[in-house]
Amino acid sequence: MGLQKHFTKIKRASVVCTVSGGLDSAVAAAIIADAGFALYFIFFDYGQKTCKKELRCATALATYYRATLKVVEIGLFKNAIKCSMTEKRKLTTKYNEYVPNRNTILESQAVAYAEYLNAGAVCVGSSGGDIITPDNSLRFIYAMQSLVNIGT
């Protein structure tokens, strides 16, 4: 697989994987597990309407891969951000589907957790092509990696 060349850069035996219980993070975790790394999962509860279902799926993934699962609550999103992902009422325009800067905040916490664990990398499952959320684009992913390189 083409990703194998990137794994040689990881000098430690464990990887932190952000998991939402969705397909992208499940596939990413499978690839990392298949490469032989010990997995630590981090799940974020930011008040999303689907949190209970996502957490059940993330827990099932953690059980399957024998990974430690850390659940982190993000109060800022629960109390201050109004969007369709967190509001009880139905909001459906592209302007309120976006949780402002969500992935920057979540991924920064995953990096901090990886530093604490002395893990070799952070794995984020993402399609990288979402036009509604700029913090899910390939451009964002590369910029985030540059930020992590400077800060760690």
Secondary structure, DSSP 8 states (H G I E B T S, - for coil): -TTHHHHTT--SSEEEEE--SSHHHHHHHHHHHHTT-EEEEEEEESS-TTHHHHHHHHHHHHHHHT-EEEEEE-HHHHHH--STTT-SS---SHHHH--TTHHHHHHHHHHHHHHHHT-SEEEE---SB-SS-GGGBHHHHHHHHHHHHHH-
